Structures are given as structure tokens and as C-alpha cells.
């Protein structure tokens, strides 16, 4: 038994997952919905990969590529049909009937679905934020202290703690829902289309929030998104899927500089890369690994012109 597993077993309620710095490993993962029925569908087909600690990893692919199914394996919402998942000292094997200490796994890996504001149900914002930690054994007074910390981190003042979540705007509700996941104090945050339904300004606010959480809180973030501009802006690594298969894993530059790969994935490139492709076709030599913003692109154009 590993040291991590021993510590989990010995001290289930207070084990500090934030200090576990190990990769998440998925080995030969398969998953089939409704097996041996007319509705059988293979969603994940023999995927092996690692997700590093402390970075932002984006999962991309067209509709039906297996993105959501893949990430739901990480906190045990889905158990693989075949293969093994290793995360924060837990090992989940194919067709495993039960995960021991499942609450601790869910505490260490928070999952934010699309429209998480629909999961709010308590009388006050504070009660909603502390519900998860208290349910998993945290002292109520300590949970209240953390509620103040995380409501501030997501950009709302402490005065919101005594308000009803149902009287907040949609964006504010979503911030409260994210604060509740953060309050679990795990080291991994999975975000499944977290900006769905937001206006462009709201999307930008949340992407900056997730980047801040990663950089300041040192949380590993796994981001499922269809917005390649967001991926280019904040992701450190990208996992590209198609029809349940892993097509490529690499940096944003390695993914987006490969125009034929994006065509295979049936994904629109980031807006900046549409310009990059045009400039490259005209013979301009750009260092794509240094391009994430318009300012970066301008700098590379200037550098390339000087080098001609």
C-alpha cells in the first residue's frame, strides 16, 4: 500500500489533498454506455494519458468525442469498463463495484458541471458553500472561515454570505457554486463547459478566475471546453479527443500549429491562429510557441520582419 493510501485510510477526514503532487494516470481506459443492448455506444476507446499537478489541462474535441465521459472517470462518477484510473492515492479498476472512501475522492477532486448554479439549494450563500465540507467531516466553524476566503476568491464580498442564492444574478450564482467546490480544498478542479450560457464578458471573467485559482491556489484544473480562444489563453497542456480516442496530447502551440490536426478533429482554431495561418502561407516565420495574445502576435510579426 502506498504512503498516500495509508494516510487516507488512517486519517480520512483531515488528510491534506492540496499537498499531494502526483499526476493523474489513466491507463488503457475503455467505457461503453448501455453494453449488450441495442443502444450500446463506446464513448472511450483505450485511452492512456497523464494529467500533471499544478497546471491547467484543457480537454477538447467535437460533440460526441468523449470529453465529459473522460473527466467523469477522474472523481469516480464513472467507473471504467476496462482499464485503471489512479488519482490522489486512489486506484479505480475496470468494472470495480465500489470505491472505498469515495467521499474523500470527491473531496480531493471537485467537479463543476455546466450550469452549476442549478445545484444551489440552501437558504443562504454561506450554508451552500459549507454544505459539502461539513458533509465530509469538516468542523462547521472552520468551514465558515473558509467560506469567507472562497467567496472573496471568486470575486464576491463577504456580505453575500447572508444573502439567499436565489436572489443573485446568474453569474453570481455560478461564482457561489464554484466557491462551494473550492471550499472542499481538494487539489483538483474539473470544469465541464463552465462558461456555458454566459455572455462574452462573463466568459472572460470566469476564464480569468480559473487562471487565478490555478496560479494563486495551485489547484490542478482540468477544463472541458469548445472555446479554443480560452484554451489558447490559459491552458498549459491540451488533450485532443475524437470518437472516444486520444488523438494527441501537447502544448497549445503543438496542437494549434497543426492545421491538419484541427481539421481532423473538426475544431475551429483560435481566432489568433487563423491570422497566424495566413501569415505563414505568405512566408512569415513565426514562433507559435510564443503566441497567445494579440500583443504576442504583433511582437512575433515585428521579430519575423526584422529577421527577413
ZAFIKOL-42270 format. One record per residue (C-alpha): residue in three letters; x, z, y. Coordinates in pm, whole numbers. Layout:
<residu:ALA, X:X, Z:Z, Y:Y> .
...
//
This chain:
<residu:UNK, X:0, Z:0, Y:0> .
<residu:UNK, X:139, Z:-95, Y:341> .
<residu:UNK, X:213, Z:164, Y:610> .
<residu:UNK, X:-74, Z:29, Y:821> .
<residu:UNK, X:-323, Z:59, Y:535> .
<residu:UNK, X:-208, Z:417, Y:465> .
<residu:UNK, X:-259, Z:513, Y:829> .
<residu:UNK, X:-608, Z:358, Y:833> .
<residu:UNK, X:-706, Z:548, Y:519> .
<residu:UNK, X:-558, Z:875, Y:645> .
<residu:UNK, X:-697, Z:871, Y:999> .
<residu:UNK, X:-992, Z:630, Y:1009> .
<residu:UNK, X:-1148, Z:741, Y:1336> .
<residu:UNK, X:-847, Z:761, Y:1566> .
<residu:UNK, X:-596, Z:507, Y:1434> .
<residu:UNK, X:-449, Z:315, Y:1730> .
<residu:UNK, X:-501, Z:-54, Y:1661> .
<residu:UNK, X:-364, Z:-150, Y:2003> .
<residu:UNK, X:-14, Z:-76, Y:1875> .
<residu:UNK, X:-37, Z:-299, Y:1565> .
<residu:UNK, X:169, Z:-608, Y:1643> .
<residu:UNK, X:122, Z:-824, Y:1334> .
<residu:UNK, X:-7, Z:-1181, Y:1303> .
<residu:UNK, X:-350, Z:-1255, Y:1162> .
<residu:UNK, X:-296, Z:-1459, Y:845> .
<residu:UNK, X:-549, Z:-1689, Y:683> .
<residu:UNK, X:-426, Z:-1830, Y:351> .
<residu:UNK, X:-600, Z:-2117, Y:169> .
<residu:UNK, X:-936, Z:-2025, Y:320> .
<residu:UNK, X:-1247, Z:-2204, Y:193> .
<residu:UNK, X:-1606, Z:-2136, Y:291> .
<residu:UNK, X:-1923, Z:-2306, Y:170> .
<residu:UNK, X:-2271, Z:-2239, Y:305> .
<residu:UNK, X:-2561, Z:-2232, Y:52> .
<residu:UNK, X:-2343, Z:-2311, Y:-252> .
<residu:UNK, X:-2508, Z:-2470, Y:-558> .
<residu:UNK, X:-2816, Z:-2568, Y:-358> .
<residu:UNK, X:-2930, Z:-2897, Y:-206> .
<residu:UNK, X:-2814, Z:-2755, Y:130> .
<residu:UNK, X:-2455, Z:-2691, Y:19> .
<residu:UNK, X:-2211, Z:-2750, Y:306> .
<residu:UNK, X:-1834, Z:-2697, Y:306> .
<residu:UNK, X:-1758, Z:-2554, Y:651> .
<residu:UNK, X:-1395, Z:-2451, Y:592> .
<residu:UNK, X:-1170, Z:-2654, Y:364> .
<residu:UNK, X:-838, Z:-2499, Y:257> .
<residu:UNK, X:-709, Z:-2368, Y:591> .
<residu:UNK, X:-382, Z:-2178, Y:616> .
<residu:UNK, X:-259, Z:-2053, Y:954> .
<residu:UNK, X:-129, Z:-1756, Y:1154> .
<residu:UNK, X:-253, Z:-1621, Y:1487> .
<residu:UNK, X:19, Z:-1435, Y:1674> .
<residu:UNK, X:-32, Z:-1100, Y:1851> .
<residu:UNK, X:-50, Z:-1065, Y:2231> .
<residu:UNK, X:-125, Z:-1430, Y:2307> .
<residu:UNK, X:-431, Z:-1645, Y:2380> .
<residu:UNK, X:-511, Z:-1885, Y:2097> .
<residu:UNK, X:-779, Z:-2149, Y:2152> .
<residu:UNK, X:-979, Z:-2299, Y:1866> .
<residu:UNK, X:-1102, Z:-2650, Y:1940> .
<residu:UNK, X:-1293, Z:-2923, Y:1760> .
<residu:UNK, X:-1612, Z:-3124, Y:1787> .
<residu:UNK, X:-1952, Z:-2986, Y:1683> .
<residu:UNK, X:-1951, Z:-2902, Y:1312> .
<residu:UNK, X:-1571, Z:-2875, Y:1288> .
<residu:UNK, X:-1588, Z:-2515, Y:1163> .
<residu:UNK, X:-1472, Z:-2327, Y:1474> .
<residu:UNK, X:-1728, Z:-2044, Y:1469> .
<residu:UNK, X:-1717, Z:-2012, Y:1091> .
<residu:UNK, X:-1339, Z:-1978, Y:1101> .
<residu:UNK, X:-1326, Z:-1699, Y:1359> .
<residu:UNK, X:-1606, Z:-1502, Y:1193> .
<residu:UNK, X:-1371, Z:-1454, Y:896> .
<residu:UNK, X:-1137, Z:-1252, Y:1118> .
<residu:UNK, X:-1360, Z:-946, Y:1151> .
<residu:UNK, X:-1535, Z:-973, Y:817> .
<residu:UNK, X:-1865, Z:-1120, Y:933> .
<residu:UNK, X:-1796, Z:-1393, Y:679> .
<residu:UNK, X:-1606, Z:-1338, Y:354> .
<residu:UNK, X:-1422, Z:-1648, Y:231> .
<residu:UNK, X:-1544, Z:-1833, Y:-75> .
<residu:UNK, X:-1175, Z:-1863, Y:-170> .
<residu:UNK, X:-852, Z:-1752, Y:-8> .
<residu:UNK, X:-728, Z:-1443, Y:174> .
<residu:UNK, X:-756, Z:-1306, Y:528> .
<residu:UNK, X:-505, Z:-1045, Y:649> .
<residu:UNK, X:-576, Z:-873, Y:981> .
<residu:UNK, X:-454, Z:-538, Y:1119> .
<residu:UNK, X:-375, Z:-399, Y:775> .
<residu:UNK, X:-697, Z:-521, Y:614> .
<residu:UNK, X:-694, Z:-775, Y:334> .
<residu:UNK, X:-1013, Z:-968, Y:262> .
<residu:UNK, X:-1015, Z:-1178, Y:-52> .
<residu:UNK, X:-1242, Z:-1460, Y:-155> .
<residu:UNK, X:-1587, Z:-1351, Y:-281> .
<residu:UNK, X:-1498, Z:-987, Y:-214> .
<residu:UNK, X:-1820, Z:-785, Y:-238> .
<residu:UNK, X:-1734, Z:-507, Y:6> .
<residu:UNK, X:-1473, Z:-441, Y:276> .
<residu:UNK, X:-1352, Z:-80, Y:279> .
<residu:UNK, X:-1355, Z:86, Y:622> .
<residu:UNK, X:-1545, Z:-213, Y:764> .
<residu:UNK, X:-1622, Z:-16, Y:1082> .
<residu:UNK, X:-1252, Z:16, Y:1152> .
<residu:UNK, X:-1201, Z:-356, Y:1105> .
<residu:UNK, X:-1484, Z:-426, Y:1351> .
<residu:UNK, X:-1332, Z:-174, Y:1593> .
<residu:UNK, X:-995, Z:-346, Y:1581> .
<residu:UNK, X:-1140, Z:-696, Y:1619> .
<residu:UNK, X:-1416, Z:-734, Y:1878> .
<residu:UNK, X:-1635, Z:-1043, Y:1863> .
<residu:UNK, X:-1821, Z:-1176, Y:2167> .
<residu:UNK, X:-2083, Z:-1436, Y:2076> .
<residu:UNK, X:-2247, Z:-1690, Y:2304> .
<residu:UNK, X:-2484, Z:-1517, Y:2547> .
<residu:UNK, X:-2362, Z:-1161, Y:2463> .
<residu:UNK, X:-2590, Z:-1024, Y:2737> .
<residu:UNK, X:-2880, Z:-1062, Y:2492> .
<residu:UNK, X:-2722, Z:-781, Y:2286> .
<residu:UNK, X:-2771, Z:-520, Y:2562> .
<residu:UNK, X:-3042, Z:-267, Y:2480> .
<residu:UNK, X:-2967, Z:78, Y:2624> .
<residu:UNK, X:-3125, Z:245, Y:2930> .
<residu:UNK, X:-2807, Z:239, Y:3136> .
<residu:UNK, X:-2490, Z:34, Y:3152> .
<residu:UNK, X:-2283, Z:339, Y:3058> .
<residu:UNK, X:-2486, Z:403, Y:2743> .
<residu:UNK, X:-2446, Z:40, Y:2640> .
<residu:UNK, X:-2069, Z:47, Y:2687> .
<residu:UNK, X:-2015, Z:372, Y:2497> .
<residu:UNK, X:-2257, Z:293, Y:2213> .
<residu:UNK, X:-2000, Z:113, Y:1996> .
<residu:UNK, X:-1709, Z:358, Y:2039> .
<residu:UNK, X:-1932, Z:665, Y:1982> .
<residu:UNK, X:-2092, Z:500, Y:1679> .
<residu:UNK, X:-1742, Z:456, Y:1536> .
<residu:UNK, X:-1650, Z:821, Y:1587> .
<residu:UNK, X:-1501, Z:843, Y:1936> .
<residu:UNK, X:-1562, Z:1159, Y:2139> .
<residu:UNK, X:-1851, Z:1097, Y:2381> .
<residu:UNK, X:-1669, Z:1235, Y:2687> .
<residu:UNK, X:-1364, Z:1023, Y:2613> .
<residu:UNK, X:-1590, Z:720, Y:2571> .
<residu:UNK, X:-1740, Z:785, Y:2915> .
<residu:UNK, X:-1393, Z:794, Y:3072> .
<residu:UNK, X:-1313, Z:462, Y:2908> .
<residu:UNK, X:-1644, Z:318, Y:3030> .
<residu:UNK, X:-1525, Z:370, Y:3388> .
<residu:UNK, X:-1199, Z:196, Y:3306> .
<residu:UNK, X:-1356, Z:-109, Y:3146> .
<residu:UNK, X:-1642, Z:-156, Y:3390> .
<residu:UNK, X:-1373, Z:-182, Y:3658> .
<residu:UNK, X:-1160, Z:-415, Y:3447> .
<residu:UNK, X:-1445, Z:-666, Y:3415> .
<residu:UNK, X:-1494, Z:-664, Y:3793> .
<residu:UNK, X:-1787, Z:-427, Y:3844> .
<residu:UNK, X:-1780, Z:-94, Y:4029> .
<residu:UNK, X:-1844, Z:245, Y:3866> .
<residu:UNK, X:-2181, Z:259, Y:4046> .
<residu:UNK, X:-2308, Z:7, Y:3790> .
<residu:UNK, X:-2275, Z:263, Y:3510> .
<residu:UNK, X:-2601, Z:436, Y:3605> .
<residu:UNK, X:-2796, Z:115, Y:3652> .
<residu:UNK, X:-3023, Z:-47, Y:3395> .
<residu:UNK, X:-2854, Z:-351, Y:3238> .
<residu:UNK, X:-3187, Z:-531, Y:3256> .
<residu:UNK, X:-3180, Z:-526, Y:3636> .
<residu:UNK, X:-2847, Z:-708, Y:3656> .
<residu:UNK, X:-2780, Z:-1078, Y:3705> .
<residu:UNK, X:-2688, Z:-1292, Y:3406> .
<residu:UNK, X:-2318, Z:-1290, Y:3495> .
<residu:UNK, X:-2317, Z:-913, Y:3547> .
<residu:UNK, X:-2487, Z:-858, Y:3210> .
<residu:UNK, X:-2221, Z:-1066, Y:3043> .
<residu:UNK, X:-1948, Z:-859, Y:3208> .
<residu:UNK, X:-2113, Z:-541, Y:3080> .
<residu:UNK, X:-2129, Z:-686, Y:2728> .
<residu:UNK, X:-1758, Z:-773, Y:2741> .
<residu:UNK, X:-1679, Z:-421, Y:2871> .
<residu:UNK, X:-1858, Z:-278, Y:2568> .
<residu:UNK, X:-1639, Z:-479, Y:2331> .
<residu:UNK, X:-1322, Z:-385, Y:2521> .
<residu:UNK, X:-1419, Z:-17, Y:2505> .
<residu:UNK, X:-1372, Z:-31, Y:2127> .
<residu:UNK, X:-1000, Z:-53, Y:2215> .
<residu:UNK, X:-904, Z:-290, Y:1937> .
<residu:UNK, X:-611, Z:-526, Y:1976> .
<residu:UNK, X:-802, Z:-849, Y:1920> .
<residu:UNK, X:-1088, Z:-1007, Y:2112> .
<residu:UNK, X:-1268, Z:-1311, Y:1969> .
<residu:UNK, X:-1467, Z:-1512, Y:2222> .
<residu:UNK, X:-1708, Z:-1772, Y:2083> .
<residu:UNK, X:-1805, Z:-2006, Y:2370> .
<residu:UNK, X:-1802, Z:-1713, Y:2616> .
<residu:UNK, X:-1878, Z:-1924, Y:2924> .
<residu:UNK, X:-2184, Z:-2099, Y:2776> .
<residu:UNK, X:-2470, Z:-2123, Y:3025> .
<residu:UNK, X:-2263, Z:-2021, Y:3329> .
<residu:UNK, X:-2227, Z:-2229, Y:3644> .
<residu:UNK, X:-1879, Z:-2373, Y:3720> .
<residu:UNK, X:-1786, Z:-2081, Y:3947> .
<residu:UNK, X:-1895, Z:-1830, Y:3681> .
<residu:UNK, X:-1692, Z:-2014, Y:3418> .
<residu:UNK, X:-1378, Z:-1992, Y:3632> .
<residu:UNK, X:-1436, Z:-1619, Y:3696> .
<residu:UNK, X:-1464, Z:-1543, Y:3326> .
<residu:UNK, X:-1164, Z:-1753, Y:3226> .
<residu:UNK, X:-956, Z:-1564, Y:3483> .
<residu:UNK, X:-1099, Z:-1236, Y:3347> .
<residu:UNK, X:-995, Z:-1321, Y:2989> .
<residu:UNK, X:-649, Z:-1420, Y:3108> .
<residu:UNK, X:-624, Z:-1088, Y:3293> .
<residu:UNK, X:-732, Z:-893, Y:2982> .
<residu:UNK, X:-462, Z:-1066, Y:2779> .
<residu:UNK, X:-184, Z:-1016, Y:3033> .
<residu:UNK, X:-267, Z:-662, Y:3151> .
<residu:UNK, X:-423, Z:-511, Y:2838> .
<residu:UNK, X:-201, Z:-701, Y:2593> .
<residu:UNK, X:-504, Z:-792, Y:2382> .
<residu:UNK, X:-478, Z:-1085, Y:2145> .
<residu:UNK, X:-752, Z:-1331, Y:2240> .
<residu:UNK, X:-899, Z:-1599, Y:2016> .
<residu:UNK, X:-1105, Z:-1837, Y:2229> .
<residu:UNK, X:-1352, Z:-2086, Y:2082> .
<residu:UNK, X:-1444, Z:-2340, Y:2349> .
<residu:UNK, X:-1543, Z:-2701, Y:2411> .
<residu:UNK, X:-1386, Z:-2695, Y:2761> .
<residu:UNK, X:-1036, Z:-2840, Y:2739> .
<residu:UNK, X:-965, Z:-2760, Y:3105> .
<residu:UNK, X:-994, Z:-2390, Y:3017> .
<residu:UNK, X:-769, Z:-2435, Y:2714> .
<residu:UNK, X:-501, Z:-2604, Y:2923> .
<residu:UNK, X:-522, Z:-2334, Y:3189> .
<residu:UNK, X:-479, Z:-2019, Y:2980> .
<residu:UNK, X:-407, Z:-2088, Y:2610> .
<residu:UNK, X:-64, Z:-2025, Y:2461> .
<residu:UNK, X:-147, Z:-2194, Y:2130> .
<residu:UNK, X:-422, Z:-2426, Y:2010> .
<residu:UNK, X:-581, Z:-2463, Y:1666> .
<residu:UNK, X:-744, Z:-2804, Y:1622> .
<residu:UNK, X:-1012, Z:-2847, Y:1353> .
<residu:UNK, X:-1208, Z:-3141, Y:1216> .
<residu:UNK, X:-1474, Z:-3124, Y:944> .
<residu:UNK, X:-1350, Z:-2785, Y:829> .
<residu:UNK, X:-985, Z:-2884, Y:805> .
<residu:UNK, X:-687, Z:-2774, Y:1013> .
<residu:UNK, X:-556, Z:-3090, Y:1179> .
<residu:UNK, X:-285, Z:-2937, Y:1398> .
<residu:UNK, X:-167, Z:-2609, Y:1548> .
<residu:UNK, X:61, Z:-2613, Y:1851> .
<residu:UNK, X:102, Z:-2554, Y:2222> .
<residu:UNK, X:-148, Z:-2709, Y:2467> .
<residu:UNK, X:119, Z:-2964, Y:2560> .
<residu:UNK, X:175, Z:-3062, Y:2196> .
<residu:UNK, X:-199, Z:-3108, Y:2145> .
<residu:UNK, X:-297, Z:-3280, Y:2469> .
<residu:UNK, X:4, Z:-3508, Y:2500> .
<residu:UNK, X:-102, Z:-3669, Y:2170> .
<residu:UNK, X:-373, Z:-3906, Y:2287> .
<residu:UNK, X:-438, Z:-4043, Y:1937> .
<residu:UNK, X:-490, Z:-3687, Y:1805> .
<residu:UNK, X:-762, Z:-3619, Y:2061> .
<residu:UNK, X:-929, Z:-3947, Y:1968> .
<residu:UNK, X:-921, Z:-3842, Y:1603> .
<residu:UNK, X:-1071, Z:-3504, Y:1694> .
<residu:UNK, X:-1333, Z:-3677, Y:1913> .
<residu:UNK, X:-1241, Z:-3449, Y:2203> .
<residu:UNK, X:-1220, Z:-3534, Y:2572> .
<residu:UNK, X:-878, Z:-3444, Y:2716> .
<residu:UNK, X:-844, Z:-3209, Y:3014> .
<residu:UNK, X:-906, Z:-3386, Y:3344> .
<residu:UNK, X:-540, Z:-3349, Y:3443> .
<residu:UNK, X:-428, Z:-3525, Y:3124> .
<residu:UNK, X:-647, Z:-3825, Y:3199> .
<residu:UNK, X:-428, Z:-3873, Y:3505> .
<residu:UNK, X:-114, Z:-3799, Y:3300> .
<residu:UNK, X:-201, Z:-4075, Y:3052> .
<residu:UNK, X:-248, Z:-4328, Y:3333> .
<residu:UNK, X:83, Z:-4237, Y:3494> .
<residu:UNK, X:266, Z:-4254, Y:3161> .
<residu:UNK, X:119, Z:-4601, Y:3099> .
<residu:UNK, X:274, Z:-4705, Y:3430> .
<residu:UNK, X:612, Z:-4585, Y:3304> .
<residu:UNK, X:638, Z:-4248, Y:3477> .
<residu:UNK, X:835, Z:-3997, Y:3267> .
<residu:UNK, X:651, Z:-3663, Y:3294> .
<residu:UNK, X:741, Z:-3333, Y:3124> .
<residu:UNK, X:397, Z:-3248, Y:2991> .
<residu:UNK, X:501, Z:-2903, Y:2869> .
<residu:UNK, X:527, Z:-2803, Y:3237> .
<residu:UNK, X:183, Z:-2933, Y:3341> .
<residu:UNK, X:-116, Z:-2700, Y:3350> .
<residu:UNK, X:-246, Z:-2735, Y:3706> .
<residu:UNK, X:-277, Z:-3000, Y:3977> .
<residu:UNK, X:20, Z:-2835, Y:4152> .
<residu:UNK, X:228, Z:-2867, Y:3833> .
<residu:UNK, X:131, Z:-3233, Y:3804> .
<residu:UNK, X:232, Z:-3300, Y:4164> .
<residu:UNK, X:570, Z:-3133, Y:4105> .
<residu:UNK, X:631, Z:-3344, Y:3794> .
<residu:UNK, X:540, Z:-3667, Y:3976> .
<residu:UNK, X:789, Z:-3582, Y:4251> .
<residu:UNK, X:1059, Z:-3497, Y:3997> .
<residu:UNK, X:994, Z:-3816, Y:3798> .
<residu:UNK, X:1008, Z:-4029, Y:4114> .
<residu:UNK, X:1341, Z:-3873, Y:4212> .
<residu:UNK, X:1477, Z:-3946, Y:3866> .
<residu:UNK, X:1389, Z:-4317, Y:3875> .
//
